[in-house]
Amino acid sequence: MKNPAAPTLFFFILFLIPFGIHAQDPPEVVWDGFFPGGVITGNYTANDVKQSPFGGYVMVGTRNMTYQGYGYREAMVMRVNQEGDEIEMQQTSTGFYQDTIPWDQVLNDMIITPGPQISYLATGFRDRTLLDAATPPGLLLMEIWGNGTVLFDSVYNNNNLHHIKGQCIRPALDGGYLIAGSFAEDGGGTDQSFVTRMVKNEYDEYVFADSPFMQIIPVGMSGYATWIQQFGGGYLMGGTAFTGPNTKSDLFLQKLDIDRNLLWTQYYGLQDSDNFADAFVYGDTIYVAGTERVLVNENFKDQIYVAKLDATGEVLWENTYGGTYRHFANKVMMTGEGDLLVAGSYYDASMHSQPILMKIDAETGDSLWTQKYWDYYSAGFRDIIRTDDFGYLAVGRANYSATQDKHVYVLKLDHGGETEHLQVPRENLGIPILPGVATTDVIDFSTETDTIMGIRVMITSLLHPDVSDLEISLVHSGMEVKLVDRPPHGGENFDSTGFEDYTMYYIRSGYAPYKGWWIPEGHLGDFRATNPDGAWTLTIFDHGSGSRKATDRVLDGWRLDFLVESQGGSSGIPPEELMAGFGLEQIRPNPLNQEATITFRIPAPGPVRMVAYNQLGQLVDVVADEFLPEGVHERTWQPGSLAPGTYFIQLESGGMVSVRKAVVSQ
């Protein structure tokens, strides 16, 4: 750090083998692609990506074009499908001043608005001064519907504040959205940082919520903010600053209270120039990433810089990563097992930039691996996210030659190592939620392993007239992790409401029915230190008055997502199932192509239901749904048109459930 300035039981029985906590192997490529494909004019760049509630992945960025010999950029929004073989939506905002002069536009960051109308809300920069247009450049805010329809588009400028750039947008603690960025006073002044809060008025227009409409946050002699995040009842803001008239640049973090008043500033990096890239918050711990100039073989080279900080901004460890050639960080995130993943680029011996990922031990700062992807003329990752299957999606831009325009480059990866994603769904429960008492549902999970690598919880369906009355926790091995505690915006129902540690938004900033992934009140990662055997209890406490009808308050479905080591095709039968005389015994053949024979046993006559789920926990086939006598039975499963991949056969009868993995080959 540089000098600072100022009650139902559900049995799920699974056979697993032990494994270590780190997935040391780099992720395997699932698919990659250029978007748009083919020969299309313009350099495309994706600056930010999110998993879209409308399906697939949505990106914002730019398309570089020329007009009368002048270069300009168009604001771009693009959504590709989950398989990476189709653009499902693409919009570029050209923008022309008086139909003749193009605007220069950039979208830097976006959020998925949590409701009540789900959309993409992106911020950036719009400059109408190309070819001497009169209007000064300003802050760009654009809201886009899932089909690409622009719901709102406006630029905010001031004659005394020039080059107002929105760099990062997040939900505000006191409602609306907070934008952090930079501006230059009077056109020729130095860069300064600002934050502003925007809300939607009764006309569905975004307006400034506070006065003054921009809060200038001083940092060093000059500086520009590029990142902001809720933290400790207020915010953390990060960027790059110059601390003196002749000093080189430093990374900085600033703590702001809920009203955006400055509490403290800390500077980071080594002796030469440092540039901020990104930060990640996990509980009370902060991870900062950037680029640092380091002396390598008597020459200064750009290297990746990462630091771990406590809640006050004090350094716990810091390190640089790279080698002989220049390395740059653009994004840092946390993996399912609690390590760090850095996305960026490096220059090879031919001075061509290549996209890289780097994994770092979050506890020690040790480098675990660095992986380059393919050989390009010019390429790099700008952003990376976790996906619903515990894998990753990295985006940026790339091209193969100097004569080829750069296009958006997207790389889908699995988790890495011998791991797989398991989902344990509970459906059609119909459990009443009673006011004043705890309502519970239990998954009894039995394995032969000592640890799990990742866990998420999804409440697929919970009916309630006002969820601001609800407190929900997950309990296992005497440990309780609170998922949600009476969200202030209330509203009806939870619908596909997920909780994971490493997402971006707190549920208190959302709106019913709270679709998507939210940061839990506690830390699900704490369960990684426990043995997964035993009961996993979802506990719901209704603090309401009880004056409403009981039929309006029902838990109908939830699920657990686990990241575990692969079973390697083993079909061993857990001893619990052998003793019970119940369970799936064999799937023959496995892997299968056109059909497989499934052998199973039930200990008593009764209804039997056998179904198939994909890796996303979606029901894809019903193999059997009938009344059978006790004993051993066989049924034939034909996957038909199902895509090759891993599926899970689930047998349920007499209150017991057995699950086996089935692999459908080409």
C-alpha positions, -999 to 999 in steps of 0.1 A, spaced: 0 0 0 12 35 -8 9 64 17 -28 69 26 -46 102 26 -67 107 52 -412 -302 82 -407 -325 52 -378 -349 48 -362 -356 14 -335 -382 10 -309 -375 -17 -283 -403 -18 -252 -398 -40 -220 -417 -43 -189 -394 -45 -151 -398 -39 -128 -375 -20 -110 -346 -36 -88 -316 -28 -102 -281 -24 -83 -264 -54 -93 -271 -90 -56 -268 -102 -63 -276 -139 -73 -247 -161 -109 -248 -174 -116 -266 -206 -131 -248 -236 -168 -256 -241 -172 -233 -271 -158 -200 -285 -169 -177 -313 -166 -143 -330 -196 -121 -331 -208 -110 -355 -194 -137 -378 -184 -133 -414 -170 -102 -430 -187 -72 -414 -173 -37 -414 -163 -22 -380 -142 -31 -350 -165 -46 -323 -155 -47 -286 -174 -62 -256 -166 -43 -224 -191 -60 -201 -211 -92 -200 -240 -105 -179 -260 -137 -180 -293 -126 -194 -327 -133 -178 -340 -135 -213 -316 -164 -221 -280 -166 -232 -254 -138 -225 -257 -101 -231 -228 -77 -238 -223 -40 -241 -195 -22 -258 -186 -4 -290 -184 -7 -328 -156 15 -343 -165 31 -377 -153 60 -399 -172 89 -414 -156 113 -440 -122 101 -428 -130 106 -391 -132 77 -367 -161 74 -343 -177 47 -322 -213 34 -320 -228 21 -287 -234 -17 -290 -256 -42 -272 -255 -78 -282 -270 -111 -269 -258 -145 -279 -275 -178 -271 -263 -202 -244 -247 -225 -270 -227 -197 -286 -239 -204 -322 -264 -176 -327 -268 -139 -321 -303 -135 -306 -303 -97 -304 -280 -70 -317 -284 -32 -316 -259 -4 -325 -268 31 -316 -253 52 -345 -266 86 -335 -263 115 -359 -264 152 -352 -287 169 -376 -286 137 -397 -251 145 -409 -226 143 -381 -221 111 -362 -218 109 -325 -189 92 -307 -204 68 -282 -192 41 -258 -210 18 -234 -187 8 -205 -208 -11 -180 -244 -23 -174 -266 -39 -148 -297 -61 -152 -324 -40 -136 -341 -61 -109 -376 -50 -117 -404 -45 -117 -396 -43 -155 -364 -63 -161 -341 -46 -186 -305 -38 -194 -293 -4 -180 -260 7 -194 -238 38 -189 -209 53 -209 -201 84 -229 -215 103 -258 -196 130 -277 -215 151 -301 -186 174 -309 -172 154 -338 -167 178 -367 -174 208 -345 -209 200 -333 -220 225 -307 -232 203 -278 -206 193 -253 -199 156 -246 -216 140 -216 -227 110 -196 -247 84 -215 -275 63 -199 -293 38 -221 -320 13 -211 -327 -16 -234 -354 -43 -234 -345 -80 -239 -355 -78 -276 -332 -48 -283 -358 -21 -280 -344 10 -266 -366 21 -237 -346 51 -227 -317 70 -242 -303 103 -229 -271 122 -225 -264 144 -195 -240 173 -199 -229 206 -184 -212 236 -201 -186 237 -173 -181 199 -170 -166 183 -201 -160 147 -211 -184 133 -184 -179 95 -186 -200 69 -169 -176 40 -161 -196 18 -136 -232 15 -126 -246 -3 -95 -278 -3 -74 -278 25 -48 -285 18 -12 -311 45 -10 -329 36 -42 -322 40 -79 -287 35 -94 -253 49 -86 -229 59 -115 -192 64 -109 -170 81 -135 -149 111 -144 -150 145 -160 -127 174 -169 -136 210 -158 -138 237 -185 -128 214 -213 -90 215 -205 -89 206 -168 -75 175 -152 -96 144 -147 -117 143 -115 -140 116 -101 -177 118 -95 -206 98 -83 -243 105 -91 -275 88 -82 -303 84 -108 -339 74 -103 -368 68 -127 -396 93 -125 -433 89 -132 -426 94 -169 -402 64 -170 -373 89 -175 -340 87 -155 -333 119 -136 -307 130 -111 -320 122 -76 -298 146 -55 -286 181 -54 -259 188 -64 -265 163 -91 -229 152 -92 -208 147 -61 -171 154 -68 -149 130 -48 -114 145 -45 -84 121 -50 -48 132 -52 -40 159 -77 -63 143 -102 -79 110 -108 -107 90 -125 -130 64 -109 -138 33 -129 -154 10 -103 -179 13 -74 -196 -14 -52 -218 -15 -21 -197 -22 10 -200 -19 48 -232 2 48 -218 25 21 -196 21 -9 -161 14 -21 -149 33 -52 -117 26 -71 -97 40 -100 -64 56 -110 -50 88 -95 -20 111 -96 -9 121 -61 15 149 -70 24 172 -99 53 150 -111 43 116 -97 34 85 -116 -1 71 -114 -14 49 -85 -43 26 -78 -67 40 -53 -97 29 -32 -121 53 -14 -147 44 13 -179 65 10 -208 65 34 -244 60 22 -247 97 13 -214 94 -7 -194 114 17 -157 105 17 -145 85 48 -110 74 37 -86 71 7 -59 45 3 -33 42 -25 -17 10 -38 10 -3 -61 48 -3 -63 73 24 -72 64 29 -109 31 36 -127 1 17 -116 -33 15 -132 -65 3 -116 -85 -24 -135 -111 -40 -111 -119 -50 -76 -139 -77 -59 -155 -78 -25 -161 -109 -4 -175 -103 30 -150 -79 47 -122 -87 23 -113 -67 -7 -93 -78 -37 -78 -52 -61 -64 -58 -95 -45 -36 -120 -13 -32 -140 21 -23 -125 53 -14 -143 80 -37 -130 117 -38 -137 123 -70 -158 158 -76 -173 168 -39 -168 136 -28 -186 103 -17 -172 75 -41 -182 38 -40 -175 28 -68 -151 -5 -78 -134 -9 -65 -99 -32 -80 -73 -36 -71 -36 -57 -85 -8 -71 -59 17 -90 -59 49 -121 -38 55 -101 -7 63 -81 -9 31 -49 -22 48 -28 -46 27 -28 -83 37 -7 -93 7 2 -79 -27 20 -94 -56 28 -89 -93 24 -116 -120 38 -120 -155 71 -126 -171 94 -113 -199 65 -97 -218 38 -72 -209 8 -84 -190 -25 -65 -183 -54 -72 -160 -89 -62 -168 -111 -82 -145 -108 -101 -112 -134 -125 -97 -137 -154 -73 -140 -190 -83 -164 -215 -68 -137 -229 -44 -127 -194 -32 -96 -187 -54 -91 -156 -77 -94 -156 -114 -79 -127 -134 -88 -120 -170 -67 -98 -193 -41 -100 -220 -3 -102 -226 21 -94 -255 40 -124 -270 75 -124 -285 60 -111 -318 43 -82 -299 8 -95 -306 -16 -94 -277 -32 -126 -266 -61 -133 -242 -51 -149 -209 -67 -162 -176 -47 -164 -144 -57 -183 -112 -44 -171 -79 -47 -186 -44 -68 -160 -26 -53 -168 8 -16 -166 -1 -14 -148 -34 5 -177 -50 -1 -182 -87 -18 -215 -94 -18 -214 -132 -18 -191 -163 -36 -201 -195 -33 -185 -229 -61 -191 -254 -52 -196 -291 -29 -173 -312 -43 -141 -325 -29 -110 -341 -46 -88 -314 -69 -100 -287 -77 -97 -250 -104 -103 -224 -123 -73 -210 -147 -92 -187 -154 -126 -172 -184 -140 -153 -195 -171 -135 -223 -190 -154 -252 -210 -141 -233 -243 -145 -204 -232 -123 -183 -225 -154 -171 -192 -168 -177 -169 -198 -150 -145 -209 -155 -117 -235 -134 -91 -253 -123 -87 -289 -99 -105 -313 -87 -107 -349 -63 -130 -368 -45 -104 -390 -38 -67 -394 -62 -65 -423 -91 -81 -404 -115 -60 -383 -117 -70 -347 -149 -87 -336 -164 -95 -302 -147 -127 -289 -166 -150 -265 -151 -180 -247 -172 -204 -227 -153 -226 -202 -162 -253 -178 -151 -251 -142 -118 -268 -146 -104 -300 -131 -124 -333 -127 -155 -316 -115 -192 -316 -123 -223 -296 -114 -251 -314 -96 -285 -299 -90 -309 -314 -64 -344 -301 -71 -375 -302 -48 -407 -296 -68 -445 -295 -63 -441 -293 -25 -472 -273 -15 -458 -267 20 -479 -240 38 -459 -211 53 -474 -203 87 -469 -169 104 -450 -168 136 -434 -203 133 -405 -218 113 -415 -237 81 -388 -262 71 -380 -285 42 -350 -309 44 -327 -325 19 -308 -354 35 -276 -356 15 -253 -386 18 -219 -389 1 -185 -405 5 -165 -373 2 -153 -349 29 -158 -315 12 -177 -297 -15 -162 -271 -39 -192 -249 -44 -228 -244 -34 -258 -223 -45 -294 -222 -35 -324 -214 -57 -359 -208 -45 -378 -218 -76 -413 -210 -64 -425 -194 -31 -459 -178 -30 -464 -150 -5 -483 -117 -6 -455 -97 10 -420 -113 11 -407 -84 33 -421 -105 61 -398 -134 54 -365 -145 69 -350 -175 51 -319 -195 61 -300 -227 51 -289 -249 80 -263 -277 78 -240 -294 104 -250 -269 131 -241 -239 108 -268 -214 97 -263 -191 67 -290 -165 63 -301 -161 27 -326 -132 30 -339 -111 59 -371 -92 51 -361 -74 18 -373 -37 21 -390 -35 -12 -413 -64 -4 -439 -74 -31 -454 -108 -40 -435 -141 -43 -400 -154 -49 -397 -168 -85 -364 -183 -96 -347 -164 -68 -311 -177 -65 -284 -170 -39 -246 -173 -45 -216 -156 -29 -200 -143 -60 -227 -124 -78 -230 -86 -79 -263 -75 -63 -278 -76 -29 -315 -86 -27 -323 -55 -8 -318 -35 -40 -342 -58 -59 -379 -60 -66 -405 -88 -65 -405 -115 -78 -366 -112 -74 -357 -133 -104 -320 -139 -109 -290 -144 -86 -284 -124 -54 -257 -121 -27 -270 -139 5 -269 -121 38 -244 -147 50 -217 -166 31 -225 -199 15 -188 -205 11 -187 -212 49 -202 -246 41 -171 -256 21 -155 -263 55 -182 -288 65 -188 -324 56 -217 -324 32 -233 -355 47 -266 -350 65 -295 -327 65 -297 -295 46 -326 -276 60 -343 -246 43 -359 -226 71 -386 -199 65 -398 -177 92 -429 -155 85 -429 -123 106 -463 -113 92 -495 -108 112 -512 -139 99 -543 -120 87 -539 -133 52 -551 -166 37 -528 -196 42 -533 -206 6 -514 -174 -4 -483 -185 15 -467 -217 0 -432 -231 -6 -436 -250 -38 -400 -256 -49 -363 -250 -42 -330 -267 -51 -294 -270 -41 -266 -266 -66 -233 -284 -58 -199 -283 -75 -183 -317 -68 -155 -339 -81 -166 -360 -111 -177 -396 -104 -158 -407 -134 -187 -428 -147 -188 -449 -115 -222 -466 -109 -215 -478 -73 -245 -483 -51 -244 -465 -17 -248 -489 12 -278 -469 25 -297 -478 -7 -287 -515 -5 -300 -517 31 -332 -500 21 -338 -523 -8 -343 -491 -29 -325 -473 -57 -312 -471 -92 -288 -500 -98 -275 -498 -133 -278 -478 -165 -266 -500 -194 -248 -488 -215 -234 -457 -200 -224 -436 -219 -253 -443 -241 -264 -433 -276 -299 -443 -288 -312 -460 -256 -303 -475 -222 -318 -500 -199 -323 -487 -163 -325 -513 -135 -340 -502 -102 -355 -516 -70 -383 -505 -47 -389 -521 -12 -427 -518 -12 -456 -515 -37 -464 -479 -46 -463 -450 -71 -429 -448 -89 -417 -418 -108 -385 -418 -128 -374 -386 -147 -343 -371 -164 -328 -337 -156 -301 -318 -176 -272 -301 -158 -293 -269 -154 -318 -288 -133 -344 -287 -160 -368 -316 -165 -362 -330 -199 -380 -364 -199 -403 -386 -179 -390 -422 -181 -417 -438 -159 -447 -427 -138 -467 -457 -126 -477 -480 -97 -453 -509 -93 -450 -539 -70 -419 -543 -48 -388 -558 -63 -364 -553 -92 -377 -536 -124 -363 -524 -157 -373 -495 -179 -358 -483 -213 -348 -447 -217 -344 -432 -252 -329 -397 -251 -342 -390 -286 -332 -355 -297 -315 -345 -265 -281 -329 -270 -250 -349 -261 -239 -343 -225 -245 -353 -189 -280 -359 -175 -293 -371 -142 -318 -399 -138 -339 -395 -106 -361 -423 -91 -386 -414 -65 -409 -437 -45 -421 -440 -10 -405 -407 1 -370 -418 -11 -350 -405 -40 -321 -420 -59 -300 -402 -86 -276 -416 -111 -255 -398 -138 -261 -408 -175 -239 -396 -203 -254 -392 -237 -227 -395 -264 -227 -383 -300 
